Amino acid sequence: MRRLLLGIFTLSLLTSCDDGNIIVTNFDFEDSTLKFCEGPDKNVIYATNNNDVFESISLEFNSNQLPVDENGKLLPPENGEVNFALSGNNRVVYRIYNSEIPTNYFCSVVPPSQPTVIEEWISGTGATVRVASSFTDETGASDPDGDGLKNSEEGWDPTGQSHLDTDADGIPDYLDLDDDGDNVPTRSELANSANDPVNDNGLRDTDEDGIPNYLDQDDDNDGVITRFEVEEGNENNPSTFQTAQGIPNYLNKEQTQELVHEVYISHDIKRNYAYSILIDNLKFTKQDGSGESIQFQVYNLGTFRESGIDFAQCPVMDPDCN
């Protein structure tokens, strides 16, 4: 942010040699950590600086430009990127203040009266905002499905070309709450409070066939797949159906009652995103009547990160999933 201030002051000194319009071909702002606020009539993405110089930069835009969920979280654009023009309520504002900027300055329904704005630059028309979203949980150490296994442990392919999909349901294991499609969540099948046998890798393997339960469609090897060892009304929860010995049927090879059905547990998860914001042909005009202006061919406003965004998924074989 201090670089922006220095850039403005430096470029302002040059305006006496020009007509007030200065072209800057490249200005690096990638270190900005942006924040987001949802307002009643407009939304704001902003960054502040309270180190030595009290300053802020904000992108104000109509609430219909980018989707927001019921919790006030910014959602990724439908096609991964959205563009909109700066005009009217859509604008970028740079300000310098006389004192420290409070944390709620941009998120208050009524902006605080302090600090006082001592200098302000506002964008004009003709600029285009580009907002592109990307996943931040596409790393080997991430666990976007929250099943307790890292992406690197679930056949995640960094190239995105050949992710492992054990149950062939169209959802790769690293995003699948139920890797083997047996309606028992992977996280539950990894747990081993019953001290069941484990395979050579130390993973729970009830039937000792070498395949860990979380990848085994028939956990007790009785010839009836786990998903069908249920009772009517509880088709999506094999863990609740037991007929003897206090052991769920799907883990009891002596129990082979079968109920064929097409019911699947929900596969919806939450994911984390980053939003990069670039502005083409951005022109700032100083709001003191001097007519001073600064123009940027491409302005890198920075990156905003959002976590816990709903991510709907449907197994290809589920007839009831939309």
C-alpha positions as CSV (number, residue, x, y, z in Angstrom):
1,M,0.0,0.0,0.0
2,R,2.8,2.4,0.8
3,R,4.1,1.8,-2.8
4,L,0.8,3.1,-4.1
5,L,1.1,6.3,-2.0
6,L,4.7,6.8,-3.1
7,G,3.7,6.2,-6.7
8,I,0.9,8.7,-6.5
9,F,3.2,11.4,-4.9
10,T,6.0,10.7,-7.4
11,L,3.7,10.7,-10.4
12,S,1.9,13.9,-9.2
13,L,5.2,15.7,-9.3
14,L,5.4,14.9,-13.0
15,T,2.0,16.3,-13.9
16,S,3.4,19.8,-14.3
17,C,5.2,18.4,-17.4
18,D,2.1,16.9,-18.8
19,D,-1.6,17.6,-19.1
20,G,-2.5,15.8,-15.9
21,N,-2.9,12.3,-17.5
22,I,-0.1,9.9,-16.7
23,I,0.2,6.4,-18.1
24,V,1.7,3.7,-15.9
25,T,2.2,0.4,-17.8
26,N,2.8,-1.8,-14.8
27,F,2.1,-1.5,-11.1
28,D,2.7,-4.4,-8.7
29,F,0.0,-4.8,-6.0
30,E,0.1,-8.6,-5.6
31,D,1.0,-8.3,-1.9
32,S,-2.4,-6.9,-1.0
33,T,-4.5,-9.1,1.4
34,L,-8.1,-8.2,0.5
35,K,-11.2,-8.3,2.7
36,F,-14.9,-8.4,1.7
37,C,-18.0,-6.9,3.1
38,E,-21.6,-7.4,1.9
39,G,-23.7,-4.2,2.1
40,P,-27.4,-3.5,1.7
41,D,-27.0,-1.9,-1.8
42,K,-23.4,-2.5,-2.7
43,N,-20.5,-4.8,-1.8
44,V,-16.9,-3.8,-1.0
45,I,-13.6,-5.6,-1.5
46,Y,-10.8,-3.6,0.3
47,A,-7.4,-3.4,1.9
48,T,-6.1,-1.0,4.5
49,N,-2.7,0.1,5.7
50,N,-2.1,1.6,9.2
51,N,1.7,1.5,9.1
52,D,3.1,5.0,9.0
53,V,0.6,6.1,6.4
54,F,-3.1,5.6,7.0
55,E,-4.6,4.6,3.6
56,S,-7.1,2.3,2.0
57,I,-8.1,1.1,-1.4
58,S,-11.5,-0.3,-2.1
59,L,-13.5,-1.8,-4.9
60,E,-17.2,-0.9,-4.6
61,F,-19.6,-2.8,-6.8
62,N,-23.3,-3.6,-7.2
63,S,-24.5,-6.6,-5.3
64,N,-25.6,-8.4,-8.4
65,Q,-22.1,-8.4,-9.9
66,L,-20.8,-11.3,-7.8
67,P,-22.9,-14.0,-6.1
68,V,-22.9,-14.1,-2.2
69,D,-24.4,-16.9,-0.2
70,E,-26.8,-16.6,2.7
71,N,-23.9,-16.4,5.2
72,G,-22.4,-13.3,3.4
73,K,-19.6,-15.3,1.8
74,L,-18.4,-14.4,-1.7
75,L,-19.2,-17.3,-4.1
76,P,-17.0,-18.2,-7.1
77,P,-18.4,-17.0,-10.5
78,E,-20.3,-19.7,-12.4
79,N,-17.6,-20.0,-15.1
80,G,-14.6,-19.2,-12.8
81,E,-14.3,-15.6,-13.9
82,V,-16.6,-12.5,-14.2
83,N,-15.9,-9.1,-15.8
84,F,-17.8,-5.9,-15.2
85,A,-17.2,-2.2,-16.0
86,L,-16.4,0.6,-13.6
87,S,-19.3,3.0,-13.8
88,G,-21.8,4.5,-11.4
89,N,-21.8,2.4,-8.2
90,N,-19.0,0.3,-9.5
91,R,-15.8,2.2,-8.6
92,V,-12.3,2.0,-7.0
93,V,-11.5,4.5,-4.3
94,Y,-8.1,5.3,-2.8
95,R,-8.0,7.3,0.4
96,I,-5.5,8.8,2.8
97,Y,-6.7,9.5,6.4
98,N,-5.6,11.6,9.3
99,S,-5.5,8.7,11.7
100,E,-5.7,4.9,12.0
101,I,-8.5,3.2,10.1
102,P,-10.8,1.1,12.4
103,T,-11.4,-2.5,11.4
104,N,-15.1,-1.9,10.9
105,Y,-14.7,1.1,8.7
106,F,-15.9,-0.6,5.5
107,C,-18.3,-3.1,7.1
108,S,-20.4,-0.7,9.1
109,V,-23.9,0.1,7.9
110,V,-23.1,3.8,8.7
111,P,-19.3,4.5,8.1
112,P,-17.6,5.9,11.2
113,S,-17.1,9.7,11.2
114,Q,-13.5,9.2,12.1
115,P,-10.8,9.1,10.8
116,T,-11.1,12.1,8.4
117,V,-10.3,11.6,4.8
118,I,-7.6,14.0,3.8
119,E,-7.0,12.9,0.2
120,E,-9.2,10.8,-2.1
121,W,-8.7,9.4,-5.6
122,I,-11.7,7.9,-7.4
123,S,-11.8,5.8,-10.6
124,G,-13.5,7.0,-13.7
125,T,-15.4,5.1,-16.5
126,G,-13.8,2.9,-19.1
127,A,-12.1,0.4,-16.8
128,T,-13.0,-3.3,-16.6
129,V,-12.7,-5.4,-13.5
130,R,-11.7,-9.0,-13.9
131,V,-12.4,-11.4,-11.0
132,A,-11.1,-14.9,-11.4
133,S,-11.5,-17.7,-8.8
134,S,-9.4,-20.7,-8.1
135,F,-9.3,-23.4,-5.5
136,T,-6.8,-23.1,-2.7
137,D,-7.2,-26.7,-1.5
138,E,-5.6,-28.2,-4.6
139,T,-2.4,-29.1,-2.8
140,G,-1.0,-32.4,-1.7
141,A,-1.3,-31.4,2.0
142,S,-4.9,-30.3,1.7
143,D,-8.0,-32.3,2.7
144,P,-11.0,-30.7,1.0
145,D,-13.4,-33.6,1.7
146,G,-12.5,-33.5,5.4
147,D,-12.2,-37.3,5.6
148,G,-8.8,-37.2,7.5
149,L,-6.7,-38.2,4.5
150,K,-4.5,-35.7,2.6
151,N,-4.9,-35.2,-1.1
152,S,-1.6,-36.9,-1.6
153,E,-2.9,-40.0,0.2
154,E,-6.0,-40.2,-2.0
155,G,-4.6,-40.4,-5.5
156,W,-4.7,-36.7,-6.2
157,D,-3.0,-35.8,-9.5
158,P,-1.3,-32.4,-9.4
159,T,-1.9,-32.1,-13.2
160,G,-5.6,-32.7,-12.7
161,Q,-5.7,-35.3,-15.4
162,S,-6.0,-38.7,-13.6
163,H,-7.3,-38.4,-10.0
164,L,-8.1,-41.7,-8.4
165,D,-11.8,-42.5,-8.3
166,T,-12.1,-45.9,-6.5
167,D,-15.9,-46.3,-6.8
168,A,-16.1,-44.8,-10.3
169,D,-18.8,-42.4,-9.2
170,G,-17.4,-39.5,-11.1
171,I,-16.1,-37.9,-7.8
172,P,-12.3,-38.3,-7.3
173,D,-11.4,-39.8,-3.9
174,Y,-9.8,-36.6,-2.7
175,L,-13.2,-34.9,-3.0
176,D,-15.3,-37.9,-2.1
177,L,-16.8,-38.3,1.4
178,D,-17.3,-42.0,0.6
179,D,-14.4,-43.3,-1.4
180,D,-15.8,-46.8,-1.9
181,G,-19.4,-45.8,-2.4
182,D,-20.7,-48.1,0.4
183,N,-22.7,-45.3,2.2
184,V,-20.3,-45.4,5.1
185,P,-18.2,-42.2,5.2
186,T,-14.5,-42.7,4.7
187,R,-13.8,-40.9,8.0
188,S,-15.9,-43.4,9.8
189,E,-14.2,-46.4,8.1
190,L,-10.8,-45.1,9.0
191,A,-11.7,-45.0,12.7
192,N,-11.0,-48.1,14.6
193,S,-12.4,-47.9,18.1
194,A,-13.4,-51.6,17.9
195,N,-9.8,-52.6,17.4
196,D,-10.6,-54.4,14.2
197,P,-7.7,-56.0,12.3
198,V,-5.6,-53.7,10.1
199,N,-3.8,-54.3,6.9
200,D,0.0,-53.9,6.2
201,N,-0.4,-50.1,6.1
202,G,-2.1,-50.0,9.5
203,L,-5.5,-49.2,8.1
204,R,-8.7,-50.8,9.4
205,D,-9.4,-54.0,7.5
206,T,-12.3,-55.9,9.2
207,D,-12.3,-58.9,6.8
208,E,-8.5,-59.1,6.6
209,D,-8.5,-59.2,2.8
210,G,-5.8,-56.5,2.5
211,I,-8.2,-53.9,1.3
212,P,-8.9,-51.2,3.9
213,N,-12.5,-50.7,4.9
214,Y,-12.7,-47.3,3.4
215,L,-11.9,-48.7,-0.1
216,D,-13.7,-52.0,0.4
217,Q,-17.3,-52.3,-0.9
218,D,-17.8,-55.6,1.1
219,D,-16.2,-54.9,4.5
220,D,-17.0,-58.3,6.0
221,N,-16.5,-60.3,2.8
222,D,-19.8,-62.1,3.1
223,G,-20.8,-61.7,-0.5
224,V,-23.3,-58.9,0.2
225,I,-21.9,-55.4,-0.5
226,T,-21.9,-53.1,2.5
227,R,-24.4,-50.7,0.9
228,F,-27.1,-53.4,0.7
229,E,-26.7,-54.6,4.3
230,V,-29.3,-52.2,5.6
231,E,-33.0,-52.1,6.6
232,E,-35.8,-50.3,4.8
233,G,-35.9,-46.7,5.8
234,N,-32.2,-46.5,6.7
235,E,-30.8,-47.3,3.3
236,N,-28.2,-44.6,3.6
237,N,-26.8,-45.7,6.9
238,P,-25.5,-49.3,7.1
239,S,-24.0,-48.6,10.5
240,T,-27.4,-48.5,12.2
241,F,-28.6,-52.0,11.0
242,Q,-27.6,-54.9,13.2
243,T,-29.4,-58.1,13.9
244,A,-27.1,-59.9,16.3
245,Q,-24.1,-59.6,18.6
246,G,-24.3,-55.8,18.6
247,I,-22.3,-55.6,15.4
248,P,-23.6,-53.8,12.3
249,N,-24.5,-56.4,9.6
250,Y,-22.1,-54.9,7.2
251,L,-19.2,-55.9,9.5
252,N,-20.7,-59.3,10.5
253,K,-20.0,-62.1,8.0
254,E,-22.6,-64.3,9.7
255,Q,-25.4,-61.9,8.7
256,T,-26.2,-61.8,5.0
257,Q,-29.6,-60.1,4.8
258,E,-29.7,-58.0,1.7
259,L,-31.8,-55.0,0.7
260,V,-31.1,-53.8,-2.9
261,H,-31.7,-50.0,-3.3
262,E,-30.5,-46.9,-5.1
263,V,-30.1,-44.6,-2.2
264,Y,-26.7,-42.8,-1.6
265,I,-25.5,-40.5,1.2
266,S,-24.9,-36.8,0.4
267,H,-21.5,-36.1,-1.2
268,D,-21.6,-32.3,-0.8
269,I,-18.5,-30.8,0.7
270,K,-17.1,-27.3,1.4
271,R,-14.1,-25.9,-0.4
272,N,-11.7,-22.9,-0.2
273,Y,-11.2,-20.3,-2.9
274,A,-9.0,-17.4,-3.9
275,Y,-10.2,-14.5,-5.9
276,S,-7.7,-12.5,-7.9
277,I,-8.8,-9.1,-9.0
278,L,-7.3,-7.2,-12.0
279,I,-8.5,-3.9,-13.4
280,D,-7.8,-2.9,-17.0
281,N,-7.5,0.7,-18.0
282,L,-8.0,2.0,-14.5
283,K,-7.9,5.8,-14.2
284,F,-7.8,7.6,-10.8
285,T,-8.8,11.2,-10.5
286,K,-7.9,13.3,-7.5
287,Q,-11.0,14.7,-5.8
288,D,-9.7,18.2,-5.0
289,G,-10.6,19.9,-8.2
290,S,-7.1,19.9,-9.5
291,G,-7.8,17.5,-12.3
292,E,-4.8,15.4,-11.5
293,S,-5.2,11.8,-12.7
294,I,-3.2,8.6,-12.9
295,Q,-3.9,5.8,-15.3
296,F,-2.9,2.1,-15.1
297,Q,-3.1,-0.2,-18.1
298,V,-3.4,-3.2,-15.7
299,Y,-3.9,-2.8,-12.0
300,N,-3.4,-5.7,-9.7
301,L,-5.8,-5.0,-6.8
302,G,-4.7,-8.2,-5.0
303,T,-6.2,-11.5,-3.8
304,F,-9.2,-12.3,-1.5
305,R,-9.5,-15.7,0.1
306,E,-12.7,-17.3,1.2
307,S,-13.2,-20.7,3.0
308,G,-16.0,-23.1,3.7
309,I,-18.0,-22.5,0.5
310,D,-20.6,-25.1,-0.3
311,F,-19.6,-27.4,-3.1
312,A,-22.3,-29.7,-4.4
313,Q,-21.5,-33.1,-5.9
314,C,-23.5,-35.9,-7.3
315,P,-22.4,-39.6,-7.8
316,V,-23.1,-40.5,-11.4
317,M,-25.2,-43.5,-10.4
318,D,-27.5,-41.6,-8.0
319,P,-30.9,-41.1,-9.8
320,D,-32.1,-38.7,-7.1
321,C,-29.1,-36.3,-7.1
322,N,-29.4,-33.1,-9.1
